[in-house]
Amino acid sequence: MKITKELRNTSEKDLRLRSLELKKELLKLNVGVHTGNAGNAGKLRQTKKNIARIITVLTEHQKKGGTFK
């Protein structure tokens, strides 16, 4: 809950930048899993959830026609 509230108070530009950073991190984690260097499977799952949260907040704002703070 706390993460989602923080995301809703973040600017659109910052959300998009954070999304790109998380996608790069996810790519690295996926490569690690496939090469056998899977050190932290929980981090992979959490990264996916954070990306989904950001996309959800961006979509909510877009549908409402609202502006970001």
N, CA, C and O atoms as CSV, one atom per row, in Angstrom:
chain,resi,resn,atom,element,x,y,z
A,1,MET,N,N,0.817,-1.186,0.000
A,1,MET,CA,C,0.000,0.000,0.000
A,1,MET,C,C,0.862,1.251,0.000
A,1,MET,O,O,0.593,2.191,-0.748
A,2,LYS,N,N,1.877,1.271,0.818
A,2,LYS,CA,C,2.716,2.451,0.945
A,2,LYS,C,C,3.390,2.772,-0.385
A,2,LYS,O,O,3.497,3.939,-0.763
A,3,ILE,N,N,3.836,1.759,-1.083
A,3,ILE,CA,C,4.509,1.955,-2.367
A,3,ILE,C,C,3.552,2.585,-3.367
A,3,ILE,O,O,3.934,3.505,-4.091
A,4,THR,N,N,2.324,2.108,-3.418
A,4,THR,CA,C,1.348,2.624,-4.371
A,4,THR,C,C,1.018,4.079,-4.066
A,4,THR,O,O,0.898,4.883,-4.990
A,5,LYS,N,N,0.870,4.432,-2.805
A,5,LYS,CA,C,0.596,5.821,-2.441
A,5,LYS,C,C,1.742,6.728,-2.868
A,5,LYS,O,O,1.515,7.837,-3.351
A,6,GLU,N,N,2.963,6.260,-2.691
A,6,GLU,CA,C,4.124,7.041,-3.096
A,6,GLU,C,C,4.148,7.212,-4.624
A,6,GLU,O,O,4.496,8.281,-5.126
A,7,LEU,N,N,3.783,6.170,-5.345
A,7,LEU,CA,C,3.775,6.243,-6.800
A,7,LEU,C,C,2.735,7.236,-7.293
A,7,LEU,O,O,2.970,7.950,-8.268
A,8,ARG,N,N,1.600,7.286,-6.634
A,8,ARG,CA,C,0.536,8.206,-7.056
A,8,ARG,C,C,0.928,9.661,-6.850
A,8,ARG,O,O,0.370,10.542,-7.504
A,9,ASN,N,N,1.863,9.931,-5.968
A,9,ASN,CA,C,2.315,11.293,-5.705
A,9,ASN,C,C,3.577,11.647,-6.488
A,9,ASN,O,O,4.174,12.700,-6.266
A,10,THR,N,N,3.977,10.781,-7.391
A,10,THR,CA,C,5.180,10.988,-8.186
A,10,THR,C,C,4.793,11.519,-9.561
A,10,THR,O,O,3.719,11.207,-10.074
A,11,SER,N,N,5.666,12.313,-10.148
A,11,SER,CA,C,5.373,12.889,-11.459
A,11,SER,C,C,5.428,11.808,-12.547
A,11,SER,O,O,6.046,10.757,-12.380
A,12,GLU,N,N,4.767,12.103,-13.651
A,12,GLU,CA,C,4.716,11.152,-14.761
A,12,GLU,C,C,6.113,10.866,-15.301
A,12,GLU,O,O,6.449,9.720,-15.600
A,13,LYS,N,N,6.914,11.901,-15.422
A,13,LYS,CA,C,8.275,11.735,-15.942
A,13,LYS,C,C,9.085,10.804,-15.041
A,13,LYS,O,O,9.795,9.923,-15.528
A,14,ASP,N,N,8.977,11.001,-13.729
A,14,ASP,CA,C,9.706,10.151,-12.797
A,14,ASP,C,C,9.216,8.705,-12.839
A,14,ASP,O,O,10.008,7.769,-12.718
A,15,LEU,N,N,7.904,8.530,-13.012
A,15,LEU,CA,C,7.359,7.175,-13.106
A,15,LEU,C,C,7.883,6.463,-14.350
A,15,LEU,O,O,8.247,5.288,-14.296
A,16,ARG,N,N,7.918,7.168,-15.447
A,16,ARG,CA,C,8.417,6.550,-16.685
A,16,ARG,C,C,9.900,6.211,-16.579
A,16,ARG,O,O,10.329,5.162,-17.061
A,17,LEU,N,N,10.682,7.081,-15.959
A,17,LEU,CA,C,12.107,6.795,-15.760
A,17,LEU,C,C,12.301,5.590,-14.843
A,17,LEU,O,O,13.139,4.727,-15.104
A,18,ARG,N,N,11.527,5.542,-13.776
A,18,ARG,CA,C,11.626,4.426,-12.836
A,18,ARG,C,C,11.235,3.108,-13.514
A,18,ARG,O,O,11.829,2.060,-13.264
A,19,SER,N,N,10.223,3.193,-14.374
A,19,SER,CA,C,9.787,2.009,-15.111
A,19,SER,C,C,10.912,1.485,-16.008
A,19,SER,O,O,11.142,0.278,-16.072
A,20,LEU,N,N,11.599,2.374,-16.689
A,20,LEU,CA,C,12.713,1.962,-17.544
A,20,LEU,C,C,13.832,1.322,-16.728
A,20,LEU,O,O,14.408,0.314,-17.138
A,21,GLU,N,N,14.137,1.913,-15.571
A,21,GLU,CA,C,15.174,1.347,-14.707
A,21,GLU,C,C,14.804,-0.056,-14.244
A,21,GLU,O,O,15.638,-0.962,-14.237
A,22,LEU,N,N,13.547,-0.222,-13.861
A,22,LEU,CA,C,13.095,-1.534,-13.394
A,22,LEU,C,C,13.105,-2.564,-14.518
A,22,LEU,O,O,13.419,-3.731,-14.285
A,23,LYS,N,N,12.765,-2.145,-15.728
A,23,LYS,CA,C,12.789,-3.075,-16.861
A,23,LYS,C,C,14.208,-3.525,-17.173
A,23,LYS,O,O,14.422,-4.684,-17.530
A,24,LYS,N,N,15.182,-2.628,-17.043
A,24,LYS,CA,C,16.584,-3.006,-17.239
A,24,LYS,C,C,17.026,-3.992,-16.163
A,24,LYS,O,O,17.720,-4.970,-16.442
A,25,GLU,N,N,16.611,-3.717,-14.930
A,25,GLU,CA,C,16.945,-4.616,-13.829
A,25,GLU,C,C,16.310,-5.992,-14.031
A,25,GLU,O,O,16.933,-7.020,-13.765
A,26,LEU,N,N,15.065,-5.998,-14.505
A,26,LEU,CA,C,14.367,-7.255,-14.766
A,26,LEU,C,C,15.091,-8.068,-15.836
A,26,LEU,O,O,15.202,-9.289,-15.724
A,27,LEU,N,N,15.573,-7.401,-16.853
A,27,LEU,CA,C,16.325,-8.081,-17.905
A,27,LEU,C,C,17.573,-8.752,-17.329
A,27,LEU,O,O,17.874,-9.901,-17.653
A,28,LYS,N,N,18.292,-8.030,-16.480
A,28,LYS,CA,C,19.485,-8.601,-15.856
A,28,LYS,C,C,19.134,-9.801,-14.979
A,28,LYS,O,O,19.842,-10.809,-14.983
A,29,LEU,N,N,18.041,-9.689,-14.230
A,29,LEU,CA,C,17.629,-10.795,-13.373
A,29,LEU,C,C,17.226,-12.013,-14.199
A,29,LEU,O,O,17.548,-13.144,-13.838
A,30,ASN,N,N,16.523,-11.783,-15.307
A,30,ASN,CA,C,16.122,-12.899,-16.174
A,30,ASN,C,C,17.329,-13.585,-16.795
A,30,ASN,O,O,17.352,-14.810,-16.915
A,31,VAL,N,N,18.320,-12.815,-17.185
A,31,VAL,CA,C,19.543,-13.401,-17.736
A,31,VAL,C,C,20.221,-14.248,-16.666
A,31,VAL,O,O,20.715,-15.339,-16.949
A,32,GLY,N,N,20.242,-13.739,-15.434
A,32,GLY,CA,C,20.838,-14.493,-14.333
A,32,GLY,C,C,20.137,-15.807,-14.091
A,32,GLY,O,O,20.784,-16.820,-13.824
A,33,VAL,N,N,18.827,-15.803,-14.181
A,33,VAL,CA,C,18.050,-17.035,-13.977
A,33,VAL,C,C,18.373,-18.046,-15.069
A,33,VAL,O,O,18.548,-19.232,-14.787
A,34,HIS,N,N,18.450,-17.589,-16.296
A,34,HIS,CA,C,18.670,-18.508,-17.417
A,34,HIS,C,C,20.109,-19.004,-17.518
A,34,HIS,O,O,20.364,-20.049,-18.117
A,35,THR,N,N,21.047,-18.263,-16.939
A,35,THR,CA,C,22.433,-18.716,-16.965
A,35,THR,C,C,22.802,-19.512,-15.723
A,35,THR,O,O,23.924,-20.005,-15.605
A,36,GLY,N,N,21.864,-19.636,-14.801
A,36,GLY,CA,C,22.119,-20.429,-13.616
A,36,GLY,C,C,22.651,-19.631,-12.447
A,36,GLY,O,O,23.040,-20.214,-11.435
A,37,ASN,N,N,22.681,-18.326,-12.554
A,37,ASN,CA,C,23.180,-17.485,-11.473
A,37,ASN,C,C,22.026,-16.837,-10.697
A,37,ASN,O,O,22.138,-15.699,-10.240
A,38,ALA,N,N,20.949,-17.552,-10.558
A,38,ALA,CA,C,19.764,-17.013,-9.892
A,38,ALA,C,C,20.034,-16.902,-8.399
A,38,ALA,O,O,19.871,-17.868,-7.653
A,39,GLY,N,N,20.441,-15.733,-7.979
A,39,GLY,CA,C,20.736,-15.535,-6.572
A,39,GLY,C,C,19.521,-15.142,-5.761
A,39,GLY,O,O,19.425,-15.473,-4.579
A,40,ASN,N,N,18.581,-14.431,-6.392
A,40,ASN,CA,C,17.462,-13.911,-5.629
A,40,ASN,C,C,16.189,-13.946,-6.454
A,40,ASN,O,O,15.887,-12.997,-7.177
A,41,ALA,N,N,15.450,-15.022,-6.350
A,41,ALA,CA,C,14.203,-15.175,-7.103
A,41,ALA,C,C,13.132,-14.225,-6.589
A,41,ALA,O,O,12.264,-13.806,-7.355
A,42,GLY,N,N,13.176,-13.880,-5.314
A,42,GLY,CA,C,12.207,-12.954,-4.743
A,42,GLY,C,C,12.328,-11.563,-5.340
A,42,GLY,O,O,11.327,-10.867,-5.516
A,43,LYS,N,N,13.540,-11.162,-5.649
A,43,LYS,CA,C,13.767,-9.847,-6.255
A,43,LYS,C,C,13.168,-9.791,-7.657
A,43,LYS,O,O,12.657,-8.752,-8.076
A,44,LEU,N,N,13.229,-10.891,-8.371
A,44,LEU,CA,C,12.640,-10.971,-9.704
A,44,LEU,C,C,11.135,-10.739,-9.624
A,44,LEU,O,O,10.579,-9.953,-10.391
A,45,ARG,N,N,10.499,-11.407,-8.719
A,45,ARG,CA,C,9.046,-11.281,-8.550
A,45,ARG,C,C,8.662,-9.869,-8.112
A,45,ARG,O,O,7.695,-9.302,-8.622
A,46,GLN,N,N,9.410,-9.303,-7.176
A,46,GLN,CA,C,9.125,-7.967,-6.678
A,46,GLN,C,C,9.315,-6.913,-7.763
A,46,GLN,O,O,8.560,-5.943,-7.820
A,47,THR,N,N,10.301,-7.089,-8.614
A,47,THR,CA,C,10.540,-6.158,-9.711
A,47,THR,C,C,9.375,-6.173,-10.691
A,47,THR,O,O,8.933,-5.123,-11.158
A,48,LYS,N,N,8.882,-7.359,-10.998
A,48,LYS,CA,C,7.720,-7.464,-11.886
A,48,LYS,C,C,6.508,-6.756,-11.295
A,48,LYS,O,O,5.777,-6.065,-12.005
A,49,LYS,N,N,6.298,-6.931,-9.999
A,49,LYS,CA,C,5.158,-6.289,-9.338
A,49,LYS,C,C,5.290,-4.768,-9.340
A,49,LYS,O,O,4.305,-4.056,-9.535
A,50,ASN,N,N,6.499,-4.277,-9.125
A,50,ASN,CA,C,6.701,-2.828,-9.125
A,50,ASN,C,C,6.458,-2.227,-10.505
A,50,ASN,O,O,5.899,-1.136,-10.617
A,51,ILE,N,N,6.872,-2.927,-11.547
A,51,ILE,CA,C,6.606,-2.459,-12.910
A,51,ILE,C,C,5.102,-2.412,-13.145
A,51,ILE,O,O,4.595,-1.446,-13.714
A,52,ALA,N,N,4.395,-3.430,-12.720
A,52,ALA,CA,C,2.941,-3.470,-12.887
A,52,ALA,C,C,2.269,-2.337,-12.119
A,52,ALA,O,O,1.305,-1.745,-12.605
A,53,ARG,N,N,2.765,-2.034,-10.935
A,53,ARG,CA,C,2.195,-0.936,-10.149
A,53,ARG,C,C,2.347,0.398,-10.879
A,53,ARG,O,O,1.413,1.198,-10.933
A,54,ILE,N,N,3.521,0.622,-11.433
A,54,ILE,CA,C,3.772,1.870,-12.146
A,54,ILE,C,C,2.864,1.984,-13.358
A,54,ILE,O,O,2.280,3.039,-13.604
A,55,ILE,N,N,2.744,0.909,-14.110
A,55,ILE,CA,C,1.880,0.916,-15.293
A,55,ILE,C,C,0.435,1.183,-14.891
A,55,ILE,O,O,-0.282,1.906,-15.583
A,56,THR,N,N,0.007,0.600,-13.775
A,56,THR,CA,C,-1.359,0.810,-13.298
A,56,THR,C,C,-1.598,2.271,-12.941
A,56,THR,O,O,-2.629,2.834,-13.310
A,57,VAL,N,N,-0.673,2.889,-12.236
A,57,VAL,CA,C,-0.829,4.289,-11.854
A,57,VAL,C,C,-0.850,5.185,-13.091
A,57,VAL,O,O,-1.656,6.112,-13.167
A,58,LEU,N,N,0.022,4.918,-14.054
A,58,LEU,CA,C,0.041,5.703,-15.289
A,58,LEU,C,C,-1.281,5.562,-16.045
A,58,LEU,O,O,-1.807,6.543,-16.570
A,59,THR,N,N,-1.809,4.354,-16.097
A,59,THR,CA,C,-3.076,4.100,-16.790
A,59,THR,C,C,-4.236,4.795,-16.084
A,59,THR,O,O,-5.108,5.364,-16.740
A,60,GLU,N,N,-4.253,4.755,-14.758
A,60,GLU,CA,C,-5.304,5.419,-13.995
A,60,GLU,C,C,-5.345,6.914,-14.301
A,60,GLU,O,O,-6.413,7.480,-14.534
A,61,HIS,N,N,-4.190,7.536,-14.298
A,61,HIS,CA,C,-4.122,8.970,-14.577
A,61,HIS,C,C,-4.557,9.284,-16.005
A,61,HIS,O,O,-5.217,10.290,-16.267
A,62,GLN,N,N,-4.175,8.412,-16.904
A,62,GLN,CA,C,-4.523,8.639,-18.306
A,62,GLN,C,C,-6.030,8.521,-18.523
A,62,GLN,O,O,-6.611,9.315,-19.263
A,63,LYS,N,N,-6.668,7.541,-17.886
A,63,LYS,CA,C,-8.104,7.347,-18.038
A,63,LYS,C,C,-8.908,8.472,-17.385
A,63,LYS,O,O,-9.953,8.875,-17.895
A,64,LYS,N,N,-8.419,8.965,-16.271
A,64,LYS,CA,C,-9.108,10.045,-15.573
A,64,LYS,C,C,-8.881,11.389,-16.275
A,64,LYS,O,O,-9.618,12.347,-16.045
A,65,GLY,N,N,-7.885,11.449,-17.109
A,65,GLY,CA,C,-7.546,12.709,-17.756
A,65,GLY,C,C,-6.908,13.674,-16.770
A,65,GLY,O,O,-6.837,14.880,-17.011
A,66,GLY,N,N,-6.453,13.127,-15.671
A,66,GLY,CA,C,-5.867,13.945,-14.611
A,66,GLY,C,C,-4.436,14.333,-14.915
A,66,GLY,O,O,-3.787,13.803,-15.816
A,67,THR,N,N,-3.987,15.262,-14.137
A,67,THR,CA,C,-2.606,15.702,-14.271
A,67,THR,C,C,-1.816,15.157,-13.106
A,67,THR,O,O,-2.362,14.894,-12.035
A,68,PHE,N,N,-0.553,14.994,-13.319
A,68,PHE,CA,C,0.324,14.514,-12.262
A,68,PHE,C,C,0.748,15.677,-11.405
A,68,PHE,O,O,0.755,16.830,-11.836
A,69,LYS,N,N,1.103,15.350,-10.182
A,69,LYS,CA,C,1.558,16.378,-9.242
A,69,LYS,C,C,3.019,16.639,-9.425
A,69,LYS,O,O,3.589,17.475,-8.724
